[in-house]
């Protein structure tokens, strides 16, 4: 075997060849990535609903092929995928870039980290050019999900919460459907969560707990459920979760005595299980999926508990206490058999390690990162986000120690990361900054101010929708105003 001194070049070269071959063969219908488990569906014909044969490779891959695919092609794909895995992170990063979509909250694997290439590393004066502005998204904080050239988002218009689809390239509206009565409170009305796209279907949860499965093409509703039917009740700030679709399951957090978590058949909405031994009330974080000890699990955080739930039956695999205050919002991070969590209102952060038989070891708990709701990203063993009272901050993932902080350059807000660059949004004045994700310090590479800004935001509200970057476009929202900027390198 030839020694390679530059792992990233090796990874990109191998993946480019692999992905180009699979796509050019026109036998690959779909590629999905979820937290290290990769589902590759290969078929010569369009999906016909027939059953497929799963082949499990180590604990990392599920390759599903139809009977029409030749064994030689199937084996070749298997060899390519396994070869890509000789370089750590190779397959995951390459497939995310090739997919060119952002189908759910925080991206394909819910890390809010994209390794898409060909993105500007420095902005021109005044920021990147605006491609389009859509002025009728309605009020709310829902973020965009982008897949198949369509953008899906929720907003409240004319007294009802709605799921809508736009053309991602032009911002032209395609369709909209009503989800139910508009949620109201003094921090801002309307839906909070981000839709989740899975193949030909999009799933959306309104702030009042109305869940739908609809066609991405025309909005035709396949099934409806409510969180109240699942035993839940609307939390103070409304349902903010972005539901998770994992394999054949849709997983959500209704909260309550029937079970804090529930899994539904994504095709029918039928209940598969409730987490009967975990009955906390719903908070505002979104579930992530992870594999540990050969077991698929769903990780969720509430005000009292960080928990791992068995994906097959809803049993509690492990749990760890948490002293959340007021509202617990940021999404957990799973990395290197560890779970990292943080929340605001003075609480702080914690990292636990999962051991054999799901034993737990607390690695640290401190107040370095006190992230309210703008999110945290993990890049090369360093965490980045806004910490209340401290400012924008870099934290060592292994030790929990602060590496640097910057409070003067930009106010509190949300972020995402693309190819090693942080896109940071100031929730108060709409400033958007491009900065390096580097433990060496805060290094800006451009900024601009979002203009125009809404006149519909309530006095207690801010610009709270997280930024999204995909396909060379930056998407930002301020209530009814949805912006698209060109950030592709030329």
DOMAR-626012 format. One record per residue (C-alpha): residue in one letter; x, y, z. Coordinates in pm, whole numbers, plus 50000, padded with zeros to 5 digits. Layout:
AXYZ...
//
This chain:
X500005000050000X501355034349903X501895057850195X499975090850166X501325120850352X498315143350292X495165125450417X492805152150287X494135149349932X493855111549950X490315114050083X489165138749820X490775119649533X489335086149636X485895100449699X485775120149376X486505088549179X484025067949382X481185092849370X481685101649003X481605064948910X478515056749115X476605086948986X477725083648623X476665047248622X473105059648681X472505030548913X472575051249232X469145064049330X469985078949668X472765085049918X471915093650278X474235100750571X473295099350938X475955101751210X478315076051066X475755051550924X475605054450546X472645041850348X473385037749977X470425027549764X471465014149424X468995005349150X468825006348771X465165015048769X463085040748951X461945030449300X459095005649262X458284998549624X459714963549613X461754950849902X465524953249900X468334932350036X470404949450307X474074941050335X475664951750664X479374959750646X481124961750984X479064985351204X479285014150961X477385007950638X474044995850523X474064990850146X470644983749999X470354971249643X467494959849427X467574926049256X468074943748920X471624953749013X474364930148903X476424913449180X479594926649014X478434962749040X477274957549397X480644943249498X482494971249320X480534997449514X481284978649834X485014978749758X484945016049676X483125025049995X485355003650215X488445018550047X487235053450122X487025044350487X490775037950507X491015075550555X489165087150871X486115107950787X486565102450416X483265087150323X481175109050547X482615141950429X482725132250064X479155120650046X477885151450222X479575173349963X478355151949673X474795152149799X474665190149782X471665192350011X470795203750362X467745181950422X467155189250791X468115210351092X471925212951125X472455194050801X472635157750686X474195144751009X472935171951247X476395185851323X475935219451144X479265212450973X479585210350595X482715200850400X481385214850076X484195228549858X484345258449626X483135283449887X484575318449928X487265320950195X487055358750193X484095381450119X484235412849906X483615446450075X479945448350166X479595410750170X478585384949908X476025394349641X472365388049712X470715363749468X467115368049578X464865379949861X461475364049932X459235386950138X456305364150220X457685336150439X455435346850725X456475352151085X458395325851279X461875311951338X461775280451123X464945274350924X465265262250565X465785226350454X467115223050098X466955191849883X466335183849518X466415220349416X463605229249656X463685249049978X461235239650253X460395262650543X457535271250778X455905304250865X452675319051000X450515337750751X446925349650788X446525333451130X447725298551037X451095281351044X452125268750702X454665245950540X455855260250211X458185250849927X460225274949716X462515270449420X465935271849587X467625288349288X465135316549232X463075319749552X459885314749353X457065299849565X455935265149456X453245254749705X452095258650064X449835239250302X448255248650634X449445231450952X446975246451199X446365277151411X449195302051462X451155298851787X451545331751975X453805344452251X455645376752333X458985365052187X457445359751845X454635340451682X454745311651440X456655279051392X460155273151527X461455239951392X462995231551056X461285207150813X462975173650748X463235160550390X463495123350325X463325113349958X459925122749810X458485133550147X458915163150378X457995162250748X457135193050952X456155199751314X454275231751397X454755251151719X451385238251840X452445202251784X450835194251450X453015169551257X452545162350885X454115141450613X453695157850273X454855153049916X457865174349823X456385178649474X453015194149548X452435193849925X449905165649916X449485154150277X450125117150334X449355116250707X448905138551011X449565134251382X449635157151685X451985157151981X448895157652202X447805124252053X451225111252161X450725123052519X452435156752494X451445192252579X452695224552422X455765237652607X456055274552699X457815285552378X455965260752160X457315229152001X460715239051860X462085204851774X463035195051420X461895158851388X464415131651298X463855106451017X466105076151058X465615045750837X461915036650850X461305056851167X460345092551242X461415101451596X460075130951793X459755144252148X456125149452248X457085147252616X454815134052890X453735102953074X453295080952766X456985086652694X459145117052627X460175102452290X458005085152033X458885066751713X456425065551424X456385046251101X457445073450859X455215059150585X451965057850783X452405077851104X451625046551307X453195046251654X456025021051682X457035028052042X457055052852329X460015056852567X457915044652858X460775046253110X461675081753011X458805106053062X460275140953097X458345170052952X459365182852610X462035209452591X463455225552277X466465204652165X466375181551862X467245144451869X470425130451714X471125094451610X474355076351699X475855041451702X477735028352004X478534992952113X476904981451790X473554996351896X471645023951720X470395049751967X468645083351984X470175109852209X468035137752353X468395164752618X465655178052846X465755201253144X466475172153380X468075145053169X470535136152895X469435102252764X470205075152509X467175055752378X467345022452193X466275028751834X464464995651797X462204995752103X462405028652294X464175013652596X466495036052799X470115025652735X471645051852965X470855084953129X472735113253297X471315141453507X471245177753390X470315209053581X468745228653299X467125262153371X464175279253199X464785264152851X467185237652718X467735242752346X471125233552184X471445200152003X473745174152166X477005164851991X478195128651964X481895123251893X484505097251983X482065076952200X481275108652395X478265131452423X478675168952469X475825191552581X475405227952673X472595251452769X472175287752870X470725306553167X474035302353352X474075264153333X477195255853125X478335224252949X479215187853009X480925159052831X480295122652918X482005091752775X480005060552692X481775028452789X481074991252756X477484981452833X476665018652825X478515027353142X479005064753184X481985085753285X481745123153329X484835138353167X484065174153268X481265197853362X481935235253366X480635269653270X483015276852982X480335272152716X476905284952814X475165283752478X471615296952480X470265286252140X472675296851865X474275262351845X477775248051883X479935231351616X482815206951657X485765211151419X488995191151460X488465185151833X487555221351907X484105235151982X482905269251860X479835289051963X478595318652161X478825315452541X476595338452745X478725363752933X481935353752757X481265359552388X482285339052086X484415311252215X486665282052125X486695252852370X488895222052374X486615191852329X488885167652515X489515188252829X486675213552829X489135242052874X488675275952709X491095281952420X490075317552331X487115341152346X486045372552159X483285394852293X483825428252115X483825418251749X480275404651727X477225401451949X475415370052058X474015347951785X473935315951579X476485299251354X477175272151099X480465259350957X481475252650596X484895239650492X486615252950803X484895286950798X482375299451053X479285318850940X478255338651248X475015358851275X474455386151534X470895381751661X470485418451758X471685439351464X471835413851182X475605415351130X476945384750948X480625375650984X482865350650805X485615338351039X488115310051056X487305279751269X490765280551425X492075274951778X494545303051702X491895329651762X489085350351610X490085358551250X487535376351032X487395373250655X484435395850583X481185409650719X477965426650618X474675436950777X471425420150678X469215445350496X466325451350487X465135439150826X461635429750932X459105453451083X457065423951215X459435411451484X458075415051838X460105437052080X461355406552274X462315388051955X465635386951771X467065372151450X467165336851584X466975315051271X470275296951216X472225304050895X472425276750629X475055272950356X474625247250078X475305245949707X477335277949720X474395297549865X473955313350208X470365313950337X469275337650616X465885345650763X464445374850956X460765366251011X458915370650679X462125379650494X464115350550347X467485359350191X469765340149953X473395351149895X475985337849653X479065325949847X480535303249580X484155308749477X484595318249114
//
